[in-house]
Amino acid sequence: MKHIVLTGGGTAGHVTPNIAMIPALQEKGFQISYIGSYDGIEKKLIEEMGIPYYGISSGKLRRYFDPKNFTDPFKVLKGYQEARKLLKKLKPDVVFSKGGFVTVPVVIAAKHRKIPAIIHESDMTPGLANKLCIPSAVKVCCNFPETVDKLPSDKAVLTGTPIRQELLNGNKLAALKFTGLKPDKPVLMVIGGSLGSVAVNTAVRQILPELLKDFQVVHLCGKEKLDESLTSLDGYVQYEYIKKELADLFALSDIVISRAGANAICEISALKKPNLLIPLSANASRGDQILNARSFEKLGYSKVLEEEELNNEILLKTIRDLYANKDSYIKAMSESSQMDSIGKIVQMICEYAK
């Protein structure tokens, strides 16, 4: 039996594509193990699926000054030693990495153990963790055609991003029952990302009195980001994080507001949901979400508002415009050629596992 080690973590975006591939890998007869951080979001998500999970030490590599910059390199070195030991014990035929800092020691250790490692970059430009992994990888899968030119030509493969297939089978009636919302008023879903975006959450909550005149709102606000003062508001429901009912909530939603993490926007476009993207600002990140969002805007899939532009008036107007023109966004997304990402990546994994 072939054995694969999956790795990726830090945010849900570094885990969900791995989760999306698990059924197809199991169908091909793979034994699956997962290496993540000791206590990242990935631990709970993977253990719930009954996949053996192994934690290693994980440090973040930052481009800015932080006292942790002095201690984190030691965590990464410790993670590398732990990953080497684990790979020796598990003896996988292949490693697949979805990114996040926990993957760096795993991919480098795989190279030293002569195990082929395939990595996946969802964003337009490779993040620091993946940049460090590229020299040790046999192939680099990417999501945007624009990314291929930024990668070594003998390693780059355009695959798109694996989408959780169960998201495509949501049930609107189940969502109405779950949320207690009414069937005859449009629904706006707000996704602040797994860690919760304070900027997006605050901007939406500030306009709720106006927004609820036209829409009902389903708000996925992130861990510990619930606002207790809004619990009894008619037409507004909020959740920290939704797993099982997410497909149903998507089926219920007419339009979506989201951060512009690559996995999130690929799922939204696969579901053909007209969307407003509010990318993480360049001050708080390397600007990858802005590039992702602008690419989708150019294709006619999304409207984009940058964080710095956010005010009550502009946000309300943009949401109303998006809803008024929703058909043109649905048409653009329907005409896009969705790649069979899971099939393409799993086939590649099979070839290297030989």
ABEGO torsion letter per residue (X at the ends): XBBBBBBEEGBAAAAAAAAAAAAAAAAAGBBBBBBBBAABAAAAAAAAAGBBBBBBBBBBBBABBBAAAAAAAAAAAAAAAAAAAAAAAAGBABBBBAEEAAAAAAAAAAAAAGBBBBBBBABABBBAAAAAAAAABABBBBABAAAAAABBAAABBBAEBBBBAAAAABBAAAAAAAAGBBAABBBBBBBAEAAEBAAAAAAAAAAAAAAAAABBBBBBAEBGABBAAAAABBGBBBBABBAAAAAAAAAABABBBBBABAAAAAAAAAAGBBBBBBBBBAAABAGAAAAAAAAAAAAGABBBBBAAABBAAAAAAAAAAAAAAAAAAAAAAAABBBBBAAAAAAAAAAAAAX
